[in-house]
Amino acid sequence: RTHEMFINAIKQYLCVALSKNGVSSVPDVFELSLAIFLTLLSNFKMHLKMQIEVFFKEIFLNILETSTSSF
């Protein structure tokens, strides 16, 4: 989990895929993306600080600010 090549692959491929699927209107896709994101938070937060910021700013805060957002 600490090898630089693995961390870079997570940043370049997994985080990009999650950011695209994190705004999916398909509930199952959104839920799986969120579950993977939470796993990344618990295991790789030291390596993914910038990506975590993007997730919160670009995905989750935007969702919360929409008029169709529910509790």
Predicted model as a PDB file, atoms N, CA, C, CB and O in Angstrom, pLDDT in the B-factor column:
MODEL        1                                                                  
ATOM      1  N   ARG A   1       0.803  -1.216   0.000  1.00 78.00           N  
ATOM      2  CA  ARG A   1       0.000   0.000   0.000  1.00 78.00           C  
ATOM      3  C   ARG A   1       0.836   1.267   0.000  1.00 78.00           C  
ATOM      4  CB  ARG A   1      -0.908   0.006   1.185  1.00 78.00           C  
ATOM      5  O   ARG A   1       0.294   2.362  -0.152  1.00 78.00           O  
ATOM      6  N   THR A   2       2.121   1.141   0.164  1.00 82.00           N  
ATOM      7  CA  THR A   2       2.952   2.338   0.216  1.00 82.00           C  
ATOM      8  C   THR A   2       3.843   2.494  -1.023  1.00 82.00           C  
ATOM      9  CB  THR A   2       3.812   2.307   1.461  1.00 82.00           C  
ATOM     10  O   THR A   2       4.581   3.474  -1.124  1.00 82.00           O  
ATOM     11  N   HIS A   3       3.789   1.569  -1.945  1.00 91.00           N  
ATOM     12  CA  HIS A   3       4.631   1.659  -3.139  1.00 91.00           C  
ATOM     13  C   HIS A   3       4.174   2.833  -4.004  1.00 91.00           C  
ATOM     14  CB  HIS A   3       4.585   0.333  -3.951  1.00 91.00           C  
ATOM     15  O   HIS A   3       2.984   2.987  -4.276  1.00 91.00           O  
ATOM     16  N   GLU A   4       5.105   3.638  -4.421  1.00 93.00           N  
ATOM     17  CA  GLU A   4       4.813   4.867  -5.171  1.00 93.00           C  
ATOM     18  C   GLU A   4       4.033   4.598  -6.456  1.00 93.00           C  
ATOM     19  CB  GLU A   4       6.106   5.587  -5.506  1.00 93.00           C  
ATOM     20  O   GLU A   4       3.146   5.377  -6.807  1.00 93.00           O  
ATOM     21  N   MET A   5       4.342   3.527  -7.152  1.00 94.00           N  
ATOM     22  CA  MET A   5       3.649   3.210  -8.401  1.00 94.00           C  
ATOM     23  C   MET A   5       2.171   2.885  -8.136  1.00 94.00           C  
ATOM     24  CB  MET A   5       4.341   2.023  -9.112  1.00 94.00           C  
ATOM     25  O   MET A   5       1.299   3.272  -8.914  1.00 94.00           O  
ATOM     26  N   PHE A   6       1.897   2.182  -7.051  1.00 94.00           N  
ATOM     27  CA  PHE A   6       0.522   1.849  -6.689  1.00 94.00           C  
ATOM     28  C   PHE A   6      -0.258   3.108  -6.304  1.00 94.00           C  
ATOM     29  CB  PHE A   6       0.503   0.834  -5.531  1.00 94.00           C  
ATOM     30  O   PHE A   6      -1.401   3.290  -6.724  1.00 94.00           O  
ATOM     31  N   ILE A   7       0.358   3.959  -5.517  1.00 93.00           N  
ATOM     32  CA  ILE A   7      -0.293   5.210  -5.102  1.00 93.00           C  
ATOM     33  C   ILE A   7      -0.586   6.078  -6.326  1.00 93.00           C  
ATOM     34  CB  ILE A   7       0.599   5.987  -4.089  1.00 93.00           C  
ATOM     35  O   ILE A   7      -1.664   6.666  -6.420  1.00 93.00           O  
ATOM     36  N   ASN A   8       0.351   6.164  -7.253  1.00 93.00           N  
ATOM     37  CA  ASN A   8       0.128   6.953  -8.475  1.00 93.00           C  
ATOM     38  C   ASN A   8      -0.996   6.371  -9.318  1.00 93.00           C  
ATOM     39  CB  ASN A   8       1.412   7.026  -9.305  1.00 93.00           C  
ATOM     40  O   ASN A   8      -1.773   7.123  -9.907  1.00 93.00           O  
ATOM     41  N   ALA A   9      -1.097   5.050  -9.387  1.00 93.00           N  
ATOM     42  CA  ALA A   9      -2.180   4.418 -10.142  1.00 93.00           C  
ATOM     43  C   ALA A   9      -3.532   4.746  -9.515  1.00 93.00           C  
ATOM     44  CB  ALA A   9      -1.977   2.891 -10.204  1.00 93.00           C  
ATOM     45  O   ALA A   9      -4.505   4.994 -10.226  1.00 93.00           O  
ATOM     46  N   ILE A  10      -3.591   4.747  -8.195  1.00 92.00           N  
ATOM     47  CA  ILE A  10      -4.839   5.117  -7.508  1.00 92.00           C  
ATOM     48  C   ILE A  10      -5.208   6.553  -7.854  1.00 92.00           C  
ATOM     49  CB  ILE A  10      -4.698   4.949  -5.965  1.00 92.00           C  
ATOM     50  O   ILE A  10      -6.365   6.846  -8.157  1.00 92.00           O  
ATOM     51  N   LYS A  11      -4.235   7.440  -7.808  1.00 90.00           N  
ATOM     52  CA  LYS A  11      -4.498   8.852  -8.103  1.00 90.00           C  
ATOM     53  C   LYS A  11      -4.948   9.054  -9.543  1.00 90.00           C  
ATOM     54  CB  LYS A  11      -3.254   9.689  -7.831  1.00 90.00           C  
ATOM     55  O   LYS A  11      -5.911   9.777  -9.800  1.00 90.00           O  
ATOM     56  N   GLN A  12      -4.253   8.415 -10.485  1.00 91.00           N  
ATOM     57  CA  GLN A  12      -4.508   8.654 -11.903  1.00 91.00           C  
ATOM     58  C   GLN A  12      -5.746   7.946 -12.425  1.00 91.00           C  
ATOM     59  CB  GLN A  12      -3.325   8.226 -12.704  1.00 91.00           C  
ATOM     60  O   GLN A  12      -6.450   8.488 -13.277  1.00 91.00           O  
ATOM     61  N   TYR A  13      -6.024   6.757 -11.937  1.00 93.00           N  
ATOM     62  CA  TYR A  13      -7.099   5.964 -12.525  1.00 93.00           C  
ATOM     63  C   TYR A  13      -8.321   5.823 -11.610  1.00 93.00           C  
ATOM     64  CB  TYR A  13      -6.578   4.599 -12.876  1.00 93.00           C  
ATOM     65  O   TYR A  13      -9.445   6.111 -12.022  1.00 93.00           O  
ATOM     66  N   LEU A  14      -8.101   5.385 -10.391  1.00 91.00           N  
ATOM     67  CA  LEU A  14      -9.236   5.138  -9.504  1.00 91.00           C  
ATOM     68  C   LEU A  14      -9.916   6.436  -9.085  1.00 91.00           C  
ATOM     69  CB  LEU A  14      -8.781   4.370  -8.269  1.00 91.00           C  
ATOM     70  O   LEU A  14     -11.143   6.529  -9.118  1.00 91.00           O  
ATOM     71  N   CYS A  15      -9.148   7.418  -8.700  1.00 89.00           N  
ATOM     72  CA  CYS A  15      -9.752   8.686  -8.271  1.00 89.00           C  
ATOM     73  C   CYS A  15     -10.471   9.386  -9.410  1.00 89.00           C  
ATOM     74  CB  CYS A  15      -8.689   9.610  -7.696  1.00 89.00           C  
ATOM     75  O   CYS A  15     -11.514  10.002  -9.195  1.00 89.00           O  
ATOM     76  N   VAL A  16      -9.939   9.302 -10.606  1.00 88.00           N  
ATOM     77  CA  VAL A  16     -10.599   9.906 -11.767  1.00 88.00           C  
ATOM     78  C   VAL A  16     -11.911   9.182 -12.055  1.00 88.00           C  
ATOM     79  CB  VAL A  16      -9.673   9.864 -13.012  1.00 88.00           C  
ATOM     80  O   VAL A  16     -12.926   9.824 -12.325  1.00 88.00           O  
ATOM     81  N   ALA A  17     -11.897   7.861 -11.999  1.00 90.00           N  
ATOM     82  CA  ALA A  17     -13.122   7.088 -12.231  1.00 90.00           C  
ATOM     83  C   ALA A  17     -14.157   7.384 -11.145  1.00 90.00           C  
ATOM     84  CB  ALA A  17     -12.810   5.574 -12.273  1.00 90.00           C  
ATOM     85  O   ALA A  17     -15.347   7.510 -11.435  1.00 90.00           O  
ATOM     86  N   LEU A  18     -13.709   7.493  -9.915  1.00 88.00           N  
ATOM     87  CA  LEU A  18     -14.636   7.794  -8.825  1.00 88.00           C  
ATOM     88  C   LEU A  18     -15.237   9.186  -8.965  1.00 88.00           C  
ATOM     89  CB  LEU A  18     -13.929   7.670  -7.483  1.00 88.00           C  
ATOM     90  O   LEU A  18     -16.413   9.390  -8.665  1.00 88.00           O  
ATOM     91  N   SER A  19     -14.439  10.138  -9.418  1.00 84.00           N  
ATOM     92  CA  SER A  19     -14.971  11.490  -9.578  1.00 84.00           C  
ATOM     93  C   SER A  19     -16.022  11.542 -10.683  1.00 84.00           C  
ATOM     94  CB  SER A  19     -13.840  12.474  -9.883  1.00 84.00           C  
ATOM     95  O   SER A  19     -16.971  12.321 -10.598  1.00 84.00           O  
ATOM     96  N   LYS A  20     -15.863  10.729 -11.708  1.00 84.00           N  
ATOM     97  CA  LYS A  20     -16.863  10.675 -12.772  1.00 84.00           C  
ATOM     98  C   LYS A  20     -18.118   9.947 -12.311  1.00 84.00           C  
ATOM     99  CB  LYS A  20     -16.286   9.992 -14.012  1.00 84.00           C  
ATOM    100  O   LYS A  20     -19.233  10.375 -12.610  1.00 84.00           O  
ATOM    101  N   ASN A  21     -17.943   8.853 -11.587  1.00 86.00           N  
ATOM    102  CA  ASN A  21     -19.086   8.055 -11.141  1.00 86.00           C  
ATOM    103  C   ASN A  21     -19.726   8.599  -9.871  1.00 86.00           C  
ATOM    104  CB  ASN A  21     -18.657   6.627 -10.913  1.00 86.00           C  
ATOM    105  O   ASN A  21     -20.843   8.218  -9.524  1.00 86.00           O  
ATOM    106  N   GLY A  22     -19.025   9.485  -9.182  1.00 79.00           N  
ATOM    107  CA  GLY A  22     -19.563  10.054  -7.955  1.00 79.00           C  
ATOM    108  C   GLY A  22     -20.730  10.991  -8.176  1.00 79.00           C  
ATOM    109  O   GLY A  22     -21.428  11.347  -7.226  1.00 79.00           O  
ATOM    110  N   VAL A  23     -20.951  11.394  -9.407  1.00 79.00           N  
ATOM    111  CA  VAL A  23     -22.082  12.264  -9.733  1.00 79.00           C  
ATOM    112  C   VAL A  23     -23.129  11.519 -10.564  1.00 79.00           C  
ATOM    113  CB  VAL A  23     -21.596  13.510 -10.492  1.00 79.00           C  
ATOM    114  O   VAL A  23     -23.991  12.132 -11.194  1.00 79.00           O  
ATOM    115  N   SER A  24     -23.040  10.213 -10.553  1.00 81.00           N  
ATOM    116  CA  SER A  24     -23.965   9.393 -11.326  1.00 81.00           C  
ATOM    117  C   SER A  24     -25.381   9.493 -10.763  1.00 81.00           C  
ATOM    118  CB  SER A  24     -23.502   7.933 -11.339  1.00 81.00           C  
ATOM    119  O   SER A  24     -25.581   9.563  -9.550  1.00 81.00           O  
ATOM    120  N   SER A  25     -26.345   9.498 -11.659  1.00 80.00           N  
ATOM    121  CA  SER A  25     -27.743   9.506 -11.233  1.00 80.00           C  
ATOM    122  C   SER A  25     -28.253   8.095 -10.951  1.00 80.00           C  
ATOM    123  CB  SER A  25     -28.612  10.170 -12.295  1.00 80.00           C  
ATOM    124  O   SER A  25     -29.384   7.920 -10.498  1.00 80.00           O  
ATOM    125  N   VAL A  26     -27.426   7.099 -11.217  1.00 89.00           N  
ATOM    126  CA  VAL A  26     -27.778   5.703 -10.929  1.00 89.00           C  
ATOM    127  C   VAL A  26     -27.395   5.428  -9.473  1.00 89.00           C  
ATOM    128  CB  VAL A  26     -27.047   4.696 -11.922  1.00 89.00           C  
ATOM    129  O   VAL A  26     -26.212   5.457  -9.133  1.00 89.00           O  
ATOM    130  N   PRO A  27     -28.368   5.166  -8.622  1.00 87.00           N  
ATOM    131  CA  PRO A  27     -28.083   5.007  -7.192  1.00 87.00           C  
ATOM    132  C   PRO A  27     -27.028   3.947  -6.867  1.00 87.00           C  
ATOM    133  CB  PRO A  27     -29.345   4.663  -6.478  1.00 87.00           C  
ATOM    134  O   PRO A  27     -26.190   4.162  -5.991  1.00 87.00           O  
ATOM    135  N   ASP A  28     -27.059   2.819  -7.555  1.00 92.00           N  
ATOM    136  CA  ASP A  28     -26.079   1.757  -7.276  1.00 92.00           C  
ATOM    137  C   ASP A  28     -24.656   2.204  -7.605  1.00 92.00           C  
ATOM    138  CB  ASP A  28     -26.422   0.493  -8.077  1.00 92.00           C  
ATOM    139  O   ASP A  28     -23.721   1.893  -6.867  1.00 92.00           O  
ATOM    140  N   VAL A  29     -24.493   2.923  -8.693  1.00 91.00           N  
ATOM    141  CA  VAL A  29     -23.167   3.419  -9.087  1.00 91.00           C  
ATOM    142  C   VAL A  29     -22.679   4.444  -8.073  1.00 91.00           C  
ATOM    143  CB  VAL A  29     -23.207   4.041 -10.510  1.00 91.00           C  
ATOM    144  O   VAL A  29     -21.520   4.415  -7.658  1.00 91.00           O  
ATOM    145  N   PHE A  30     -23.567   5.350  -7.677  1.00 85.00           N  
ATOM    146  CA  PHE A  30     -23.200   6.355  -6.679  1.00 85.00           C  
ATOM    147  C   PHE A  30     -22.812   5.693  -5.358  1.00 85.00           C  
ATOM    148  CB  PHE A  30     -24.361   7.340  -6.458  1.00 85.00           C  
ATOM    149  O   PHE A  30     -21.803   6.065  -4.758  1.00 85.00           O  
ATOM    150  N   GLU A  31     -23.588   4.730  -4.903  1.00 89.00           N  
ATOM    151  CA  GLU A  31     -23.307   4.048  -3.630  1.00 89.00           C  
ATOM    152  C   GLU A  31     -21.982   3.294  -3.670  1.00 89.00           C  
ATOM    153  CB  GLU A  31     -24.440   3.079  -3.289  1.00 89.00           C  
ATOM    154  O   GLU A  31     -21.218   3.341  -2.706  1.00 89.00           O  
ATOM    155  N   LEU A  32     -21.704   2.605  -4.766  1.00 93.00           N  
ATOM    156  CA  LEU A  32     -20.424   1.903  -4.886  1.00 93.00           C  
ATOM    157  C   LEU A  32     -19.254   2.878  -4.923  1.00 93.00           C  
ATOM    158  CB  LEU A  32     -20.414   1.031  -6.139  1.00 93.00           C  
ATOM    159  O   LEU A  32     -18.211   2.624  -4.322  1.00 93.00           O  
ATOM    160  N   SER A  33     -19.424   3.977  -5.618  1.00 89.00           N  
ATOM    161  CA  SER A  33     -18.373   5.001  -5.664  1.00 89.00           C  
ATOM    162  C   SER A  33     -18.111   5.560  -4.274  1.00 89.00           C  
ATOM    163  CB  SER A  33     -18.762   6.137  -6.627  1.00 89.00           C  
ATOM    164  O   SER A  33     -16.961   5.766  -3.887  1.00 89.00           O  
ATOM    165  N   LEU A  34     -19.165   5.800  -3.537  1.00 86.00           N  
ATOM    166  CA  LEU A  34     -19.023   6.306  -2.179  1.00 86.00           C  
ATOM    167  C   LEU A  34     -18.334   5.281  -1.276  1.00 86.00           C  
ATOM    168  CB  LEU A  34     -20.392   6.676  -1.607  1.00 86.00           C  
ATOM    169  O   LEU A  34     -17.486   5.647  -0.463  1.00 86.00           O  
ATOM    170  N   ALA A  35     -18.687   4.013  -1.412  1.00 92.00           N  
ATOM    171  CA  ALA A  35     -18.061   2.958  -0.606  1.00 92.00           C  
ATOM    172  C   ALA A  35     -16.569   2.851  -0.908  1.00 92.00           C  
ATOM    173  CB  ALA A  35     -18.749   1.606  -0.864  1.00 92.00           C  
ATOM    174  O   ALA A  35     -15.760   2.685   0.006  1.00 92.00           O  
ATOM    175  N   ILE A  36     -16.206   2.943  -2.171  1.00 93.00           N  
ATOM    176  CA  ILE A  36     -14.785   2.891  -2.548  1.00 93.00           C  
ATOM    177  C   ILE A  36     -14.060   4.119  -2.016  1.00 93.00           C  
ATOM    178  CB  ILE A  36     -14.624   2.797  -4.087  1.00 93.00           C  
ATOM    179  O   ILE A  36     -12.937   4.017  -1.522  1.00 93.00           O  
ATOM    180  N   PHE A  37     -14.700   5.275  -2.118  1.00 89.00           N  
ATOM    181  CA  PHE A  37     -14.102   6.508  -1.594  1.00 89.00           C  
ATOM    182  C   PHE A  37     -13.851   6.397  -0.093  1.00 89.00           C  
ATOM    183  CB  PHE A  37     -15.010   7.714  -1.891  1.00 89.00           C  
ATOM    184  O   PHE A  37     -12.795   6.807   0.387  1.00 89.00           O  
ATOM    185  N   LEU A  38     -14.804   5.851   0.649  1.00 90.00           N  
ATOM    186  CA  LEU A  38     -14.630   5.680   2.094  1.00 90.00           C  
ATOM    187  C   LEU A  38     -13.486   4.715   2.408  1.00 90.00           C  
ATOM    188  CB  LEU A  38     -15.931   5.173   2.728  1.00 90.00           C  
ATOM    189  O   LEU A  38     -12.755   4.920   3.377  1.00 90.00           O  
ATOM    190  N   THR A  39     -13.329   3.685   1.613  1.00 93.00           N  
ATOM    191  CA  THR A  39     -12.204   2.760   1.785  1.00 93.00           C  
ATOM    192  C   THR A  39     -10.880   3.478   1.527  1.00 93.00           C  
ATOM    193  CB  THR A  39     -12.347   1.546   0.837  1.00 93.00           C  
ATOM    194  O   THR A  39      -9.906   3.274   2.251  1.00 93.00           O  
ATOM    195  N   LEU A  40     -10.851   4.311   0.503  1.00 91.00           N  
ATOM    196  CA  LEU A  40      -9.643   5.094   0.231  1.00 91.00           C  
ATOM    197  C   LEU A  40      -9.325   6.025   1.392  1.00 91.00           C  
ATOM    198  CB  LEU A  40      -9.806   5.903  -1.061  1.00 91.00           C  
ATOM    199  O   LEU A  40      -8.165   6.183   1.771  1.00 91.00           O  
ATOM    200  N   LEU A  41     -10.362   6.640   1.954  1.00 89.00           N  
ATOM    201  CA  LEU A  41     -10.149   7.522   3.105  1.00 89.00           C  
ATOM    202  C   LEU A  41      -9.507   6.781   4.269  1.00 89.00           C  
ATOM    203  CB  LEU A  41     -11.470   8.136   3.551  1.00 89.00           C  
ATOM    204  O   LEU A  41      -8.582   7.291   4.902  1.00 89.00           O  
ATOM    205  N   SER A  42      -9.989   5.601   4.543  1.00 92.00           N  
ATOM    206  CA  SER A  42      -9.482   4.876   5.704  1.00 92.00           C  
ATOM    207  C   SER A  42      -8.102   4.279   5.477  1.00 92.00           C  
ATOM    208  CB  SER A  42     -10.441   3.785   6.079  1.00 92.00           C  
ATOM    209  O   SER A  42      -7.370   4.039   6.437  1.00 92.00           O  
ATOM    210  N   ASN A  43      -7.734   4.036   4.220  1.00 91.00           N  
ATOM    211  CA  ASN A  43      -6.451   3.368   3.964  1.00 91.00           C  
ATOM    212  C   ASN A  43      -5.371   4.230   3.332  1.00 91.00           C  
ATOM    213  CB  ASN A  43      -6.682   2.210   3.096  1.00 91.00           C  
ATOM    214  O   ASN A  43      -4.185   3.927   3.465  1.00 91.00           O  
ATOM    215  N   PHE A  44      -5.761   5.304   2.642  1.00 90.00           N  
ATOM    216  CA  PHE A  44      -4.767   6.067   1.876  1.00 90.00           C  
ATOM    217  C   PHE A  44      -4.853   7.571   2.087  1.00 90.00           C  
ATOM    218  CB  PHE A  44      -4.921   5.771   0.416  1.00 90.00           C  
ATOM    219  O   PHE A  44      -4.340   8.327   1.263  1.00 90.00           O  
ATOM    220  N   LYS A  45      -5.481   8.026   3.154  1.00 88.00           N  
ATOM    221  CA  LYS A  45      -5.689   9.465   3.313  1.00 88.00           C  
ATOM    222  C   LYS A  45      -4.396  10.267   3.343  1.00 88.00           C  
ATOM    223  CB  LYS A  45      -6.456   9.726   4.569  1.00 88.00           C  
ATOM    224  O   LYS A  45      -4.387  11.428   2.934  1.00 88.00           O  
ATOM    225  N   MET A  46      -3.317   9.681   3.812  1.00 89.00           N  
ATOM    226  CA  MET A  46      -2.028  10.389   3.849  1.00 89.00           C  
ATOM    227  C   MET A  46      -1.532  10.712   2.439  1.00 89.00           C  
ATOM    228  CB  MET A  46      -0.976   9.546   4.595  1.00 89.00           C  
ATOM    229  O   MET A  46      -0.850  11.716   2.232  1.00 89.00           O  
ATOM    230  N   HIS A  47      -1.874   9.863   1.475  1.00 91.00           N  
ATOM    231  CA  HIS A  47      -1.361  10.015   0.107  1.00 91.00           C  
ATOM    232  C   HIS A  47      -2.322  10.763  -0.816  1.00 91.00           C  
ATOM    233  CB  HIS A  47      -1.065   8.654  -0.478  1.00 91.00           C  
ATOM    234  O   HIS A  47      -1.931  11.193  -1.901  1.00 91.00           O  
ATOM    235  N   LEU A  48      -3.567  10.918  -0.392  1.00 90.00           N  
ATOM    236  CA  LEU A  48      -4.591  11.440  -1.294  1.00 90.00           C  
ATOM    237  C   LEU A  48      -5.236  12.734  -0.816  1.00 90.00           C  
ATOM    238  CB  LEU A  48      -5.649  10.412  -1.489  1.00 90.00           C  
ATOM    239  O   LEU A  48      -6.424  12.954  -1.052  1.00 90.00           O  
ATOM    240  N   LYS A  49      -4.488  13.573  -0.163  1.00 88.00           N  
ATOM    241  CA  LYS A  49      -5.068  14.796   0.405  1.00 88.00           C  
ATOM    242  C   LYS A  49      -5.683  15.701  -0.656  1.00 88.00           C  
ATOM    243  CB  LYS A  49      -4.011  15.563   1.169  1.00 88.00           C  
ATOM    244  O   LYS A  49      -6.781  16.220  -0.458  1.00 88.00           O  
ATOM    245  N   MET A  50      -5.008  15.895  -1.755  1.00 89.00           N  
ATOM    246  CA  MET A  50      -5.548  16.755  -2.813  1.00 89.00           C  
ATOM    247  C   MET A  50      -6.796  16.142  -3.437  1.00 89.00           C  
ATOM    248  CB  MET A  50      -4.489  17.002  -3.895  1.00 89.00           C  
ATOM    249  O   MET A  50      -7.763  16.851  -3.718  1.00 89.00           O  
ATOM    250  N   GLN A  51      -6.779  14.833  -3.655  1.00 88.00           N  
ATOM    251  CA  GLN A  51      -7.916  14.155  -4.259  1.00 88.00           C  
ATOM    252  C   GLN A  51      -9.131  14.190  -3.329  1.00 88.00           C  
ATOM    253  CB  GLN A  51      -7.550  12.708  -4.601  1.00 88.00           C  
ATOM    254  O   GLN A  51     -10.264  14.339  -3.786  1.00 88.00           O  
ATOM    255  N   ILE A  52      -8.892  14.055  -2.042  1.00 87.00           N  
ATOM    256  CA  ILE A  52      -9.983  14.113  -1.067  1.00 87.00           C  
ATOM    257  C   ILE A  52     -10.626  15.490  -1.090  1.00 87.00           C  
ATOM    258  CB  ILE A  52      -9.471  13.781   0.353  1.00 87.00           C  
ATOM    259  O   ILE A  52     -11.849  15.608  -1.021  1.00 87.00           O  
ATOM    260  N   GLU A  53      -9.817  16.519  -1.186  1.00 87.00           N  
ATOM    261  CA  GLU A  53     -10.346  17.884  -1.273  1.00 87.00           C  
ATOM    262  C   GLU A  53     -11.231  18.047  -2.498  1.00 87.00           C  
ATOM    263  CB  GLU A  53      -9.201  18.905  -1.313  1.00 87.00           C  
ATOM    264  O   GLU A  53     -12.306  18.642  -2.421  1.00 87.00           O  
ATOM    265  N   VAL A  54     -10.779  17.520  -3.624  1.00 84.00           N  
ATOM    266  CA  VAL A  54     -11.562  17.614  -4.859  1.00 84.00           C  
ATOM    267  C   VAL A  54     -12.891  16.889  -4.700  1.00 84.00           C  
ATOM    268  CB  VAL A  54     -10.774  17.030  -6.049  1.00 84.00           C  
ATOM    269  O   VAL A  54     -13.932  17.405  -5.106  1.00 84.00           O  
ATOM    270  N   PHE A  55     -12.865  15.695  -4.111  1.00 83.00           N  
ATOM    271  CA  PHE A  55     -14.106  14.951  -3.901  1.00 83.00           C  
ATOM    272  C   PHE A  55     -15.106  15.768  -3.100  1.00 83.00           C  
ATOM    273  CB  PHE A  55     -13.822  13.631  -3.190  1.00 83.00           C  
ATOM    274  O   PHE A  55     -16.276  15.856  -3.472  1.00 83.00           O  
ATOM    275  N   PHE A  56     -14.660  16.359  -2.014  1.00 83.00           N  
ATOM    276  CA  PHE A  56     -15.585  17.112  -1.177  1.00 83.00           C  
ATOM    277  C   PHE A  56     -16.068  18.376  -1.862  1.00 83.00           C  
ATOM    278  CB  PHE A  56     -14.932  17.462   0.137  1.00 83.00           C  
ATOM    279  O   PHE A  56     -17.260  18.680  -1.815  1.00 83.00           O  
ATOM    280  N   LYS A  57     -15.177  19.115  -2.495  1.00 82.00           N  
ATOM    281  CA  LYS A  57     -15.572  20.374  -3.135  1.00 82.00           C  
ATOM    282  C   LYS A  57     -16.416  20.149  -4.381  1.00 82.00           C  
ATOM    283  CB  LYS A  57     -14.343  21.182  -3.495  1.00 82.00           C  
ATOM    284  O   LYS A  57     -17.464  20.775  -4.541  1.00 82.00           O  
ATOM    285  N   GLU A  58     -15.976  19.273  -5.252  1.00 78.00           N  
ATOM    286  CA  GLU A  58     -16.602  19.124  -6.556  1.00 78.00           C  
ATOM    287  C   GLU A  58     -17.783  18.165  -6.587  1.00 78.00           C  
ATOM    288  CB  GLU A  58     -15.593  18.673  -7.527  1.00 78.00           C  
ATOM    289  O   GLU A  58     -18.654  18.284  -7.449  1.00 78.00           O  
ATOM    290  N   ILE A  59     -17.822  17.221  -5.663  1.00 77.00           N  
ATOM    291  CA  ILE A  59     -18.894  16.227  -5.720  1.00 77.00           C  
ATOM    292  C   ILE A  59     -19.869  16.402  -4.568  1.00 77.00           C  
ATOM    293  CB  ILE A  59     -18.313  14.815  -5.702  1.00 77.00           C  
ATOM    294  O   ILE A  59     -21.031  16.743  -4.788  1.00 77.00           O  
ATOM    295  N   PHE A  60     -19.420  16.177  -3.363  1.00 76.00           N  
ATOM    296  CA  PHE A  60     -20.340  16.128  -2.233  1.00 76.00           C  
ATOM    297  C   PHE A  60     -20.953  17.491  -1.902  1.00 76.00           C  
ATOM    298  CB  PHE A  60     -19.623  15.590  -1.021  1.00 76.00           C  
ATOM    299  O   PHE A  60     -22.150  17.570  -1.627  1.00 76.00           O  
ATOM    300  N   LEU A  61     -20.172  18.541  -1.924  1.00 81.00           N  
ATOM    301  CA  LEU A  61     -20.750  19.862  -1.644  1.00 81.00           C  
ATOM    302  C   LEU A  61     -21.701  20.298  -2.749  1.00 81.00           C  
ATOM    303  CB  LEU A  61     -19.642  20.903  -1.472  1.00 81.00           C  
ATOM    304  O   LEU A  61     -22.716  20.939  -2.476  1.00 81.00           O  
ATOM    305  N   ASN A  62     -21.383  19.957  -3.994  1.00 76.00           N  
ATOM    306  CA  ASN A  62     -22.293  20.281  -5.098  1.00 76.00           C  
ATOM    307  C   ASN A  62     -23.608  19.534  -4.959  1.00 76.00           C  
ATOM    308  CB  ASN A  62     -21.644  19.949  -6.445  1.00 76.00           C  
ATOM    309  O   ASN A  62     -24.670  20.096  -5.223  1.00 76.00           O  
ATOM    310  N   ILE A  63     -23.549  18.283  -4.551  1.00 75.00           N  
ATOM    311  CA  ILE A  63     -24.763  17.499  -4.352  1.00 75.00           C  
ATOM    312  C   ILE A  63     -25.615  18.130  -3.258  1.00 75.00           C  
ATOM    313  CB  ILE A  63     -24.418  16.038  -3.994  1.00 75.00           C  
ATOM    314  O   ILE A  63     -26.829  18.268  -3.406  1.00 75.00           O  
ATOM    315  N   LEU A  64     -24.969  18.512  -2.160  1.00 77.00           N  
ATOM    316  CA  LEU A  64     -25.716  19.092  -1.054  1.00 77.00           C  
ATOM    317  C   LEU A  64     -26.350  20.435  -1.408  1.00 77.00           C  
ATOM    318  CB  LEU A  64     -24.813  19.257   0.137  1.00 77.00           C  
ATOM    319  O   LEU A  64     -27.380  20.803  -0.843  1.00 77.00           O  
ATOM    320  N   GLU A  65     -25.746  21.159  -2.328  1.00 77.00           N  
ATOM    321  CA  GLU A  65     -26.245  22.478  -2.696  1.00 77.00           C  
ATOM    322  C   GLU A  65     -27.359  22.445  -3.746  1.00 77.00           C  
ATOM    323  CB  GLU A  65     -25.112  23.313  -3.203  1.00 77.00           C  
ATOM    324  O   GLU A  65     -27.993  23.468  -4.004  1.00 77.00           O  
ATOM    325  N   THR A  66     -27.601  21.285  -4.351  1.00 76.00           N  
ATOM    326  CA  THR A  66     -28.647  21.218  -5.372  1.00 76.00           C  
ATOM    327  C   THR A  66     -30.023  21.275  -4.715  1.00 76.00           C  
ATOM    328  CB  THR A  66     -28.506  19.930  -6.218  1.00 76.00           C  
ATOM    329  O   THR A  66     -30.193  20.869  -3.565  1.00 76.00           O  
ATOM    330  N   SER A  67     -30.980  21.773  -5.443  1.00 72.00           N  
ATOM    331  CA  SER A  67     -32.338  21.904  -4.917  1.00 72.00           C  
ATOM    332  C   SER A  67     -33.024  20.552  -4.762  1.00 72.00           C  
ATOM    333  CB  SER A  67     -33.165  22.797  -5.822  1.00 72.00           C  
ATOM    334  O   SER A  67     -33.996  20.439  -4.016  1.00 72.00           O  
ATOM    335  N   THR A  68     -32.542  19.541  -5.446  1.00 73.00           N  
ATOM    336  CA  THR A  68     -33.156  18.211  -5.371  1.00 73.00           C  
ATOM    337  C   THR A  68     -32.515  17.334  -4.298  1.00 73.00           C  
ATOM    338  CB  THR A  68     -33.059  17.518  -6.718  1.00 73.00           C  
ATOM    339  O   THR A  68     -32.917  16.185  -4.114  1.00 73.00           O  
ATOM    340  N   SER A  69     -31.536  17.862  -3.600  1.00 65.00           N  
ATOM    341  CA  SER A  69     -30.858  17.096  -2.561  1.00 65.00           C  
ATOM    342  C   SER A  69     -31.789  16.854  -1.373  1.00 65.00           C  
ATOM    343  CB  SER A  69     -29.585  17.826  -2.102  1.00 65.00           C  
ATOM    344  O   SER A  69     -32.534  17.739  -0.951  1.00 65.00           O  
ATOM    345  N   SER A  70     -31.724  15.638  -0.849  1.00 66.00           N  
ATOM    346  CA  SER A  70     -32.546  15.313   0.320  1.00 66.00           C  
ATOM    347  C   SER A  70     -31.627  14.936   1.485  1.00 66.00           C  
ATOM    348  CB  SER A  70     -33.545  14.147   0.000  1.00 66.00           C  
ATOM    349  O   SER A  70     -30.437  14.684   1.299  1.00 66.00           O  
ATOM    350  N   PHE A  71     -32.191  14.905   2.660  1.00 61.00           N  
ATOM    351  CA  PHE A  71     -31.404  14.537   3.836  1.00 61.00           C  
ATOM    352  C   PHE A  71     -31.013  13.076   3.753  1.00 61.00           C  
ATOM    353  CB  PHE A  71     -32.187  14.812   5.135  1.00 61.00           C  
ATOM    354  O   PHE A  71     -30.343  12.564   4.650  1.00 61.00           O  
TER     355      PHE A  71                                                      
ENDMDL                                                                          
END                                                                             
